[in-house]
Amino acid sequence: QVQLVESGGGLVQAGGSLRLSCAASGRTFSSAGWYRQAPGKEREVVAAINWSVGSTHYADSVKGRFTISRDNAKNTVSLQMNNLQPEDTAIYYCNAVPPLANWGQGTQVTVSK
């Protein structure tokens, strides 16, 4: 069974940066992604990456500000978030794309004005 452990969230002012990391163990999958869920909203995928070739995809709302990367040797996937805005406030999760049934606990990102 896959285990996903996210880290790196925190509180930052608008315009600031954070880097999230995800350690995956238990199985491999062809694509990984970062998802987020804001209060009262559905969970959405914000960035995805193919493990093998490294191709990436971003939601329009984060394009140009977020960068997803992976380390195949360490089986980790990271999300560099720059120019954060209050609307980026959410719990961030990593998972396969499409997602597996089990989710990690996520990591809280809070962006103040």
TARA-V426266 format. One record per residue. N is the residue number from 0. PSI is psi in whole degrees, 0 to 359 (999 if undefined). Layout:
BEGIN
N:PSI / N:PSI
END
This chain:
BEGIN
0:137 / 1:144 / 2:135 / 3:125 / 4:114 / 5:150 / 6:165 / 7:358 / 8:178 / 9:192 / 10:130 / 11:153 / 12:156 / 13:136 / 14:350 / 15:184 / 16:153 / 17:154 / 18:123 / 19:147 / 20:151 / 21:125 / 22:124 / 23:137 / 24:158 / 25:327 / 26:170 / 27:159 / 28:158 / 29:327 / 30:145 / 31:155 / 32:162 / 33:132 / 34:162 / 35:152 / 36:116 / 37:158 / 38:129 / 39:5 / 40:162 / 41:155 / 42:138 / 43:151 / 44:132 / 45:335 / 46:147 / 47:153 / 48:141 / 49:126 / 50:321 / 51:307 / 52:346 / 53:8 / 54:147 / 55:160 / 56:140 / 57:147 / 58:149 / 59:327 / 60:341 / 61:355 / 62:132 / 63:348 / 64:326 / 65:147 / 66:124 / 67:143 / 68:165 / 69:155 / 70:102 / 71:324 / 72:323 / 73:354 / 74:47 / 75:153 / 76:136 / 77:159 / 78:111 / 79:123 / 80:117 / 81:161 / 82:50 / 83:145 / 84:158 / 85:328 / 86:352 / 87:353 / 88:124 / 89:172 / 90:129 / 91:134 / 92:152 / 93:153 / 94:173 / 95:166 / 96:115 / 97:160 / 98:149 / 99:168 / 100:324 / 101:136 / 102:153 / 103:184 / 104:343 / 105:174 / 106:133 / 107:131 / 108:123 / 109:125 / 110:119 / 111:157 / 112:999
END
